[in-house]
Amino acid sequence: MTKPRIGFIGIGIMGEAMTRRLLDKGYEVTVWNLEPERLETVVPYGARPAASPAEVATASDVVMLCVLHMAAVERCVFAGDGVAAGGSSTKLVIDLSTADPEGTRQAAGKLKALTGAGWVDAPVSGGPQLARTGGMTVMAGGSDEDFAAAQPLLADMAGNVTHMGPVGAGQTTKIINQAIVGTGYVVMAEALMLAEAAGIDAARLPQCLAGGHADSSLLQRLYPQMQARAFEPPASYARQLLKDLKAVSAFSQGLGLDLKVIEEAVHRYGDYVALGHEISDSAAVVKLYEHDAAARGGG
């Protein structure tokens, strides 16, 4: 079967990894990014640069978005040089961004009315390394027809692709994912502080707890990074996780829920970013606890 022509908009840390994965799998990929210098991370590997999202759409059967938030999604799709202005070449938009579920539903309906293109919201989890190797997780929302069209492509990009319901269901699942991840980062930082302060061999904790109820991918992958203070280059940015946690908080409050652990994680990352760590690694939140200890005269 002939592979669809792919457009990829948003060549950040994750977008670069996913674009290179697509190129490795033999897809023709046309790319655009708001900061054009980022295109140099993928063009040498075979990606074709475009001058606008509309030009990407004209050259593509499927357009993938990996941008920061709902406002960026709307700009890339509906601005004067956006995807919707690119004619009817694009049959499907796959939005890999972390965005608002209701905004996603509205954008999908508007694009369908303008061009007839389908929409799958498919936020991801796993970070750039797994995106590069095809091991990330995709949580997808969309009609059965649109998901069926997107599934072979997503399967080439990810190790776990799950259809969670109609448009917006992927973004809703991402909110739950970020609740688990964001609070988990804080728990791992606090576990590390306990281990180091108690004087046990902190580096062996993941090995010791493997297979028990405390075991998790956070313990096995994130905790060792924190313990080794291995934060460069950043795998993810603290400002991004703070943004996501604020979205989790707003979503839960909109449902009438008061989730104390999530609210505390929002405060912890807010404090961390306020110290000047906006573009530092999310995992380096452990530095916040070191700062707190030093402020109390304990370190």
C-alpha positions in Angstrom: 0.0 0.0 0.0 1.3 3.5 -0.9 2.2 5.4 2.2 0.3 8.7 2.7 2.2 12.0 2.2 2.8 13.5 5.7 2.9 17.1 6.7 4.4 17.8 10.1 3.9 21.2 11.9 5.8 21.9 15.1 9.4 20.8 15.1 10.1 21.1 18.8 11.9 18.4 20.9 9.1 15.9 20.3 8.3 17.0 16.8 11.9 16.5 15.7 12.0 13.0 17.2 8.7 12.0 15.5 9.6 13.5 12.2 12.8 11.6 12.1 10.9 8.5 13.0 8.6 9.0 10.1 11.5 9.5 7.7 13.2 6.4 9.0 9.9 4.5 8.2 10.0 5.7 4.6 7.3 8.5 4.7 7.6 11.6 2.6 7.4 14.4 5.1 6.9 18.2 4.5 7.6 20.3 7.6 6.9 23.8 8.9 7.8 25.5 12.2 7.2 29.0 13.6 10.9 29.3 14.3 12.4 28.3 10.9 15.8 27.5 12.4 14.3 24.4 14.0 13.8 22.9 10.5 17.5 22.3 10.3 17.1 19.5 12.8 15.1 17.5 10.3 15.8 18.8 6.7 19.2 17.2 6.5 17.5 13.8 7.1 15.1 14.2 4.1 12.2 16.4 5.4 11.0 19.0 2.9 10.6 22.5 4.3 7.5 24.6 3.5 6.8 28.3 3.8 3.5 28.0 5.7 1.0 25.5 7.2 -1.1 26.0 4.0 1.9 24.9 1.9 2.3 21.9 4.1 -1.4 21.0 3.7 -1.2 21.3 -0.1 1.7 18.8 -0.2 0.1 16.3 2.3 -2.6 13.7 2.6 -2.3 13.8 6.4 -1.1 16.8 8.5 0.3 16.2 11.9 0.4 18.9 14.5 2.8 19.0 17.5 2.5 22.5 18.9 2.2 24.0 22.4 -1.5 24.6 23.1 -4.9 25.2 21.7 -4.2 28.7 20.5 -1.2 27.4 18.5 -3.4 24.6 17.0 -6.0 27.2 15.9 -3.4 29.5 14.4 -1.8 26.7 12.4 -5.1 25.4 11.1 -7.3 28.5 10.7 -5.0 31.5 10.1 -4.9 33.0 6.6 -1.9 30.8 5.8 -3.2 27.8 7.8 -4.0 24.2 7.0 -7.6 25.1 6.1 -6.3 27.5 3.4 -4.3 24.7 1.7 -7.2 23.3 -0.3 -8.6 19.8 -0.2 -5.4 17.8 -0.4 -5.4 17.0 3.3 -7.9 14.3 4.2 -7.0 14.0 7.9 -5.4 16.1 10.7 -3.8 14.3 13.5 -3.2 16.6 16.5 -0.4 15.3 18.7 -0.4 18.4 20.8 -1.7 18.7 24.4 -4.8 20.9 24.0 -8.2 21.5 25.3 -10.8 18.8 24.8 -13.7 21.2 24.1 -11.5 23.5 21.9 -10.5 20.3 20.0 -14.1 19.4 19.3 -14.9 22.8 18.1 -11.8 22.9 15.8 -12.5 19.5 14.4 -16.1 20.5 13.5 -14.9 23.8 11.9 -12.3 22.0 9.8 -14.8 19.4 8.7 -17.2 22.1 7.6 -14.5 24.1 5.7 -12.6 21.3 4.0 -14.2 18.0 4.8 -11.0 16.7 6.5 -11.3 14.4 9.5 -9.6 15.0 12.8 -8.0 12.7 15.3 -6.7 14.2 18.6 -3.7 12.0 19.5 -1.6 13.4 22.4 1.4 11.4 23.3 3.4 10.3 26.3 6.9 8.9 26.7 9.3 11.7 25.7 11.6 12.2 22.8 13.7 9.1 23.1 10.7 6.8 22.9 9.2 9.0 20.1 12.5 8.5 18.2 12.4 4.7 18.5 8.7 4.2 18.1 8.0 3.2 21.8 5.8 6.1 22.9 2.1 5.9 23.9 -0.7 7.6 21.9 -4.1 8.2 23.4 -6.5 8.9 20.5 -9.9 10.5 20.0 -12.0 10.6 16.8 -14.6 8.9 14.8 -14.2 5.2 14.1 -13.6 6.0 10.4 -10.9 8.7 11.1 -9.2 6.5 13.7 -9.1 3.6 11.3 -7.4 5.9 8.7 -4.9 7.2 11.3 -4.1 3.9 13.0 -1.5 2.4 10.6 0.5 5.7 10.7 0.3 6.0 14.4 1.3 2.3 14.8 4.5 3.2 12.8 5.2 5.9 15.4 4.2 4.3 18.7 4.3 1.1 20.7 0.9 1.7 22.3 -2.0 3.3 20.4 -5.5 3.2 22.0 -8.7 4.7 20.6 -10.4 6.2 23.7 -13.6 7.6 22.1 -14.9 10.4 19.9 -13.0 13.7 19.2 -11.7 15.1 22.4 -11.3 11.8 24.2 -7.6 11.7 23.5 -7.1 15.1 25.0 -9.2 14.1 28.1 -7.0 11.0 28.5 -3.9 13.2 28.2 -5.2 15.3 31.1 -5.4 12.2 33.3 -2.0 11.1 32.1 -0.5 14.5 33.1 -2.2 14.2 36.5 -0.4 11.0 37.0 2.9 12.2 35.6 3.0 15.6 37.2 2.2 14.3 40.7 4.5 11.3 40.1 7.5 13.6 39.4 6.9 15.3 42.8 6.5 12.0 44.6 9.8 10.7 43.0 11.6 13.9 44.1 10.3 13.5 47.7 11.2 9.8 47.7 14.7 10.7 46.7 14.9 13.3 49.4 13.8 10.7 52.0 16.4 8.1 50.7 19.3 10.5 50.7 18.4 12.1 54.1 18.0 8.7 55.7 21.5 7.6 54.5 20.5 4.5 52.6 21.9 3.6 49.2 19.6 5.9 47.2 20.8 4.7 43.8 19.7 1.1 44.6 16.1 2.0 45.5 14.6 1.1 42.0 16.3 -2.3 42.1 15.2 -2.9 45.6 11.5 -2.0 45.0 11.3 -3.7 41.6 8.2 -6.0 41.4 6.6 -4.6 44.5 3.6 -2.3 44.8 5.9 0.8 44.7 7.3 -0.2 41.3 6.5 1.9 38.3 8.1 3.4 35.2 8.5 6.6 37.1 10.6 4.7 39.7 12.6 2.8 37.1 13.1 5.6 34.6 12.6 9.0 36.3 14.0 8.4 39.8 17.4 7.3 38.5 17.6 10.5 36.4 16.8 12.5 39.5 19.2 10.6 41.7 22.1 11.0 39.2 21.1 14.7 38.6 21.3 13.9 34.9 19.3 16.8 33.6 21.2 18.0 30.5 20.0 18.2 27.8 16.5 18.5 29.1 14.1 15.7 28.1 11.2 18.0 28.9 10.7 21.5 30.1 9.4 22.5 33.5 7.3 25.3 32.0 5.5 22.7 29.8 4.7 20.4 32.7 3.5 23.4 34.8 1.2 24.4 31.9 -0.1 20.8 31.7 -0.7 20.6 35.4 -2.6 23.9 35.4 -4.8 22.4 32.6 -5.4 19.3 34.8 -6.4 21.6 37.7 -8.8 23.7 35.6 -10.3 20.5 34.0 -10.9 18.9 37.4 -12.4 22.0 38.9 -14.7 22.2 35.9 -15.9 18.8 36.8 -16.6 20.0 40.4 -13.6 18.0 41.8 -11.2 19.3 44.4 -8.0 17.1 43.9 -5.5 18.1 46.6 -2.5 16.1 45.4 -2.8 17.6 41.9 -3.1 21.1 43.4 0.0 20.6 45.5 1.9 19.4 42.4 0.9 22.6 40.6 2.2 24.7 43.5 5.5 22.7 43.5 6.2 23.3 39.8 5.0 26.9 40.1 7.6 27.4 42.8 10.3 25.6 40.7 9.6 27.7 37.6 9.5 30.9 39.7 13.1 30.2 40.8 14.2 30.7 37.2 14.0 27.1 36.0 11.4 27.7 33.3 13.3 25.8 30.6 15.1 23.4 32.9 14.3 19.7 32.9 11.0 18.8 34.5 12.7 16.0 36.4 15.1 18.6 38.0 12.2 19.6 40.3 14.3 17.8 42.9 16.4 21.0 43.0 13.4 22.7 44.5 13.7 20.5 47.6 17.5 21.2 47.8 16.7 24.9 47.6 14.1 24.5 50.4 16.5 22.6 52.6 19.2 25.3 52.1 16.7 28.0 52.9 16.0 26.3 56.2 19.7 25.9 56.9 19.6 22.2 56.4 21.8 21.9 53.3 
